[in-house]
Amino acid sequence: MFQNYRFHFVMCTLMLGLTGCGGAAATETLPTTVPVAGVVTLDGKPLVSATVTFVPRGATKGVECVGFTDESGKYTLTQIRGAEGAPPGEYRVVINHFVKSDGTPVKIDGGEAPANVGADEALPAIYSDFTNSILSAQVTEAGGEFPFELKIKGK
């Protein structure tokens, strides 16, 4: 008889734990976003097919927001979970530009690892590293334009 009670106690505890873990997270919503866009240049020229990632810092709520530059270097951010823009707050900005050995830019959208398509990072770590990038942005309640003028020494 005691074994039966212990089994029910364990099962009830397990069920409560499982619903507690998934229930809150499933109904939690992401913060409201505001429009964020900009232009990325490298040594004064538009940087084509680059990935611009805003990574939340400090008390900023939300998830990474990503944009891809077009032929004129323009990007528009989208949260990795689909909402347009980025929540207001402080961000580390990471810009990646992958190219093949012949210099052809490769758009990396998360579907394939750069090495698998024969691409290498063309930008220095001060722009392209998720831990060491010196780029930052402070997104206000109004959103805004965030241009990034990258320079490679010696040019």
Rosetta silent file (secondary structure, phi, psi, omega in degrees, C-alpha in Angstrom):
SEQUENCE: MFQNYRFHFVMCTLMLGLTGCGGAAATETLPTTVPVAGVVTLDGKPLVSATVTFVPRGATKGVECVGFTDESGKYTLTQIRGAEGAPPGEYRVVINHFVKSDGTPVKIDGGEAPANVGADEALPAIYSDFTNSILSAQVTEAGGEFPFELKIKGK
SCORE:     score description
SCORE:     0.000 S_00000001
   1 L     0.000  -44.378  178.426    0.000    0.000    0.000 S_00000001
   2 H   -60.137  -39.135  179.142    2.834    2.419    0.884 S_00000001
   3 H   -59.309  -40.759 -179.352    4.473    1.686   -2.482 S_00000001
   4 H   -63.309  -42.573  177.882    1.268    2.730   -4.285 S_00000001
   5 H   -65.291  -42.038  179.545    1.209    6.112   -2.495 S_00000001
   6 H   -62.534  -42.487  177.309    4.879    6.708   -3.232 S_00000001
   7 H   -58.920  -47.005  179.897    4.282    5.930   -6.933 S_00000001
   8 H   -64.623  -38.934  178.314    1.374    8.428   -7.073 S_00000001
   9 H   -62.276  -46.423  179.753    3.417   11.072   -5.230 S_00000001
  10 H   -62.488  -44.672 -179.606    6.320   10.697   -7.660 S_00000001
  11 H   -64.078  -43.245  178.806    4.002   10.803  -10.678 S_00000001
  12 H   -63.843  -43.128  178.539    2.146   13.899   -9.410 S_00000001
  13 H   -61.984  -43.424  178.553    5.414   15.665   -8.646 S_00000001
  14 H   -62.219  -45.075 -179.345    6.740   14.796  -12.098 S_00000001
  15 H   -63.797  -42.290  178.269    3.557   16.019  -13.805 S_00000001
  16 H   -63.818  -41.910  178.730    3.584   19.307  -11.863 S_00000001
  17 H   -62.033  -42.900 -179.226    7.236   19.817  -12.703 S_00000001
  18 H   -67.396  -42.004 -179.834    6.665   19.218  -16.400 S_00000001
  19 H   -71.512  -31.638  177.436    3.688   21.530  -16.646 S_00000001
  20 H   -67.494  -37.872 -178.542    5.522   24.177  -14.637 S_00000001
  21 H   -70.436  -45.420 -175.005    8.521   24.083  -16.939 S_00000001
  22 H   -88.572  -29.500 -173.621    6.669   24.248  -20.228 S_00000001
  23 H   -64.636  -49.166 -176.814    3.548   26.163  -19.269 S_00000001
  24 H   -67.722  -44.327 -177.441    5.082   29.499  -18.332 S_00000001
  25 H   -65.826  -35.717 -177.176    7.606   29.573  -21.165 S_00000001
  26 H   -68.566  -30.613 -177.363    5.007   28.644  -23.754 S_00000001
  27 H   -96.801  -10.375 -179.714    2.722   31.549  -22.806 S_00000001
  28 L   -68.336  135.076 -179.462    5.489   34.127  -22.206 S_00000001
  29 L  -104.162  154.209  176.788    5.615   36.794  -24.898 S_00000001
  30 L   -79.300  157.789  179.450    8.636   38.586  -26.269 S_00000001
  31 L   -63.129  155.503  176.932    9.022   42.346  -25.753 S_00000001
  32 L   -65.773  141.057 -178.508    7.478   44.773  -28.240 S_00000001
  33 L  -105.087  160.734  175.638    9.831   45.738  -31.059 S_00000001
  34 E  -126.350  155.638 -177.968   10.512   49.027  -32.823 S_00000001
  35 L   -63.949  132.505  177.291   11.801   49.551  -36.389 S_00000001
  36 E  -136.586  129.269 -179.847   15.592   49.300  -36.723 S_00000001
  37 E  -149.869  178.879  177.351   17.515   49.673  -39.984 S_00000001
  38 E   171.366 -172.555  178.840   20.757   51.111  -41.291 S_00000001
  39 E  -130.600  138.145  176.816   23.571   50.961  -43.793 S_00000001
  40 E  -113.454  127.489  175.139   26.892   49.138  -43.445 S_00000001
  41 E  -121.676  152.369  175.424   29.939   50.368  -45.341 S_00000001
  42 E  -125.341  116.222 -176.982   33.461   49.002  -45.478 S_00000001
  43 L    51.914   41.476  174.560   36.159   51.550  -46.270 S_00000001
  44 L    85.654   -3.010 -179.120   33.467   53.869  -47.658 S_00000001
  45 E  -114.101  147.521  178.707   31.765   51.308  -49.934 S_00000001
  46 E   -57.188  136.660  177.272   28.490   49.425  -49.279 S_00000001
  47 L   -94.696  110.980 -174.265   29.093   46.028  -47.682 S_00000001
  48 L   -91.236  140.297  176.149   26.990   43.541  -49.665 S_00000001
  49 L    61.755   37.827  174.989   25.640   40.245  -48.233 S_00000001
  50 L   -97.401  155.648  176.348   26.731   40.902  -44.653 S_00000001
  51 E  -106.342  126.108  179.039   24.842   39.673  -41.607 S_00000001
  52 E  -110.038  121.728 -178.236   24.081   42.291  -38.938 S_00000001
  53 E  -122.617  125.952  173.585   23.182   40.866  -35.511 S_00000001
  54 E   -98.841  117.828 -178.183   22.007   42.894  -32.517 S_00000001
  55 E  -106.723  119.644 -178.665   22.704   40.861  -29.338 S_00000001
  56 E   -57.241  140.615  178.225   20.862   42.055  -26.188 S_00000001
  57 L  -126.253  157.471  174.982   23.127   43.282  -23.358 S_00000001
  58 L    58.729 -129.064 -176.625   22.558   44.081  -19.720 S_00000001
  59 L   -86.842    3.416 -178.620   18.885   44.391  -18.777 S_00000001
  60 L   -65.538  127.840 -179.752   17.665   44.384  -22.395 S_00000001
  61 L   -92.934  154.476  176.918   14.969   41.771  -22.832 S_00000001
  62 L   119.616 -167.757 -177.758   14.437   39.706  -25.947 S_00000001
  63 L  -123.572  174.016  179.328   16.444   37.618  -28.374 S_00000001
  64 L   -57.463  147.814  176.753   18.955   38.345  -31.114 S_00000001
  65 E  -122.723  135.287 -170.518   17.741   40.449  -34.022 S_00000001
  66 E  -129.804  145.319  173.283   19.261   39.896  -37.453 S_00000001
  67 E  -141.392  159.316  179.185   19.371   41.681  -40.799 S_00000001
  68 E  -122.023  135.519 -178.628   21.137   41.102  -44.115 S_00000001
  69 L   -78.768  144.772  177.616   22.671   43.858  -46.209 S_00000001
  70 L   -96.782 -164.470 -177.327   21.533   44.358  -49.788 S_00000001
  71 L   -62.616  -23.201  179.058   23.452   45.736  -52.794 S_00000001
  72 L  -101.392    8.629  179.171   23.501   49.215  -51.247 S_00000001
  73 L    84.040    2.584 -177.902   24.578   47.999  -47.788 S_00000001
  74 E   -80.004  143.944  175.227   21.099   48.545  -46.283 S_00000001
  75 E  -136.254  156.769  172.771   19.692   46.198  -43.657 S_00000001
  76 E  -133.919  131.863 -176.556   16.456   45.917  -41.666 S_00000001
  77 L   -82.397  147.683  172.231   16.341   43.932  -38.430 S_00000001
  78 E  -137.986  136.414  175.301   14.000   41.061  -37.634 S_00000001
  79 E   -62.391  148.867 -179.815   13.903   39.135  -34.357 S_00000001
  80 L   -64.461  -13.177  175.658   15.058   35.557  -34.757 S_00000001
  81 L  -101.929   12.083  168.349   11.526   34.574  -33.721 S_00000001
  82 L   111.611  -25.771 -177.480    9.919   36.645  -36.477 S_00000001
  83 L   -70.869  142.247  178.184    8.897   40.105  -35.200 S_00000001
  84 E   -71.210  140.870  174.922   10.125   43.080  -37.243 S_00000001
  85 L    87.987 -155.144 -178.862   12.690   45.348  -35.571 S_00000001
  86 E  -145.979  149.630  174.604   14.243   45.073  -32.107 S_00000001
  87 L   -67.706  148.827  174.968   13.074   45.776  -28.547 S_00000001
  88 L   -58.445  142.542  178.399   14.372   49.052  -27.083 S_00000001
  89 E   152.118 -168.855 -176.494   17.605   48.569  -25.169 S_00000001
  90 E  -100.340  136.348 -176.429   21.364   48.142  -25.298 S_00000001
  91 E  -134.888  144.989  162.825   22.988   45.843  -27.855 S_00000001
  92 E   -87.916  135.317 -179.815   26.361   44.476  -28.876 S_00000001
  93 E  -109.095  130.470  179.786   26.399   44.573  -32.682 S_00000001
  94 E  -121.081  127.676  178.542   28.137   41.841  -34.642 S_00000001
  95 E  -119.339  123.063  178.677   28.683   42.118  -38.384 S_00000001
  96 E  -114.033  141.675  177.358   29.772   39.068  -40.348 S_00000001
  97 L  -139.339  101.977 -177.794   30.833   38.999  -43.979 S_00000001
  98 E   -95.025  135.061 -179.930   31.611   35.578  -45.357 S_00000001
  99 E  -134.131  152.117  173.961   33.382   35.229  -48.700 S_00000001
 100 L   -79.112  172.668 -176.796   34.648   32.365  -50.829 S_00000001
 101 L   -60.420  -24.822  178.644   38.336   32.140  -51.721 S_00000001
 102 L   -87.921    4.213  178.647   37.690   34.147  -54.921 S_00000001
 103 L    90.956   -2.127  178.993   36.149   37.010  -52.875 S_00000001
 104 L   -68.685  124.597  178.376   32.524   36.214  -53.780 S_00000001
 105 E   -66.699  146.318  178.025   30.245   37.129  -50.841 S_00000001
 106 E  -124.080  123.613  177.530   28.149   34.335  -49.328 S_00000001
 107 L   -80.651  119.567  179.653   24.895   35.088  -47.511 S_00000001
 108 L  -104.091  115.507 -176.356   24.807   32.975  -44.358 S_00000001
 109 L  -114.205   16.481  179.158   21.271   32.606  -43.041 S_00000001
 110 L    91.543  -10.739 -179.739   21.756   29.864  -40.455 S_00000001
 111 L   -78.126  -26.503 -176.070   20.837   27.049  -42.829 S_00000001
 112 L  -144.570  138.935  177.842   24.416   26.052  -43.585 S_00000001
 113 L   -69.054  141.063 -179.659   27.707   26.562  -41.749 S_00000001
 114 H   -52.625  -42.470 -178.684   30.105   28.919  -43.589 S_00000001
 115 H   -62.510  -31.140 -179.300   32.842   26.268  -43.741 S_00000001
 116 H   -69.011  -20.823  178.657   30.432   23.845  -45.441 S_00000001
 117 H  -108.632   13.205  177.389   30.046   26.243  -48.385 S_00000001
 118 L    72.811   33.122 -177.836   33.745   27.129  -48.571 S_00000001
 119 L  -114.055  147.440  176.354   33.395   30.555  -46.966 S_00000001
 120 E  -125.142  154.657  176.905   35.601   32.378  -44.469 S_00000001
 121 E   -69.365  128.943 -178.010   34.992   35.464  -42.340 S_00000001
 122 L   -97.677  -13.258 -177.208   36.390   38.517  -44.125 S_00000001
 123 L   -99.510  150.001  177.172   36.018   41.021  -41.273 S_00000001
 124 L   -66.913  159.016 -178.003   38.308   41.406  -38.270 S_00000001
 125 H   -58.870  -25.181 -179.720   37.119   40.121  -34.874 S_00000001
 126 H   -65.341  -14.063  175.416   36.517   43.692  -33.638 S_00000001
 127 H  -113.791  -31.746 -166.357   33.434   43.657  -35.892 S_00000001
 128 H  -106.848   -6.297 -175.629   32.632   39.963  -36.369 S_00000001
 129 L   -96.028  130.293 -176.903   33.166   38.240  -33.018 S_00000001
 130 L   -65.294  -21.217  178.970   30.145   37.722  -30.734 S_00000001
 131 L   -97.852  -34.702 -170.495   32.292   38.217  -27.638 S_00000001
 132 L  -111.095    4.229 -179.620   34.764   40.879  -28.750 S_00000001
 133 L   -59.686  136.738  179.140   32.923   43.139  -31.210 S_00000001
 134 L   -89.869   -3.183 -177.117   33.455   46.808  -30.396 S_00000001
 135 E   -82.520  142.162  178.468   30.217   47.799  -32.129 S_00000001
 136 E  -148.198  165.105  177.685   27.174   48.735  -30.063 S_00000001
 137 E  -149.820  144.085  174.591   23.771   50.346  -30.387 S_00000001
 138 E  -115.284  104.877 -177.989   21.272   51.899  -28.006 S_00000001
 139 E   -87.406  125.126  179.536   17.772   51.390  -29.438 S_00000001
 140 L   -92.960  177.095  178.242   15.222   53.891  -28.114 S_00000001
 141 L   -60.651  -21.431 -179.684   11.425   53.600  -27.969 S_00000001
 142 L   -88.975   -9.065 -174.712   11.353   55.308  -31.395 S_00000001
 143 L    73.782 -148.942  175.453   13.707   52.797  -33.049 S_00000001
 144 E   145.873 -173.619  179.666   15.894   54.363  -35.694 S_00000001
 145 E  -102.070  131.496  179.949   18.705   54.187  -38.225 S_00000001
 146 L  -127.125   92.278  177.638   22.011   52.659  -37.168 S_00000001
 147 L   -81.256  146.624  176.490   24.773   53.103  -39.753 S_00000001
 148 E  -128.776  117.190 -179.672   28.060   51.260  -39.307 S_00000001
 149 E  -104.400   96.246 -178.471   31.164   52.563  -41.097 S_00000001
 150 E   -85.493  145.877  178.343   33.714   49.769  -40.880 S_00000001
 151 L  -134.214  139.731  173.774   37.382   50.294  -41.679 S_00000001
 152 L  -108.702  124.325 -176.185   40.171   47.811  -42.248 S_00000001
 153 L   -55.186  145.817  177.814   43.563   49.214  -41.299 S_00000001
 154 L    91.107   -1.017  178.992   45.994   49.891  -44.112 S_00000001
 155 L  -116.181    0.000    0.000   43.354   50.944  -46.613 S_00000001
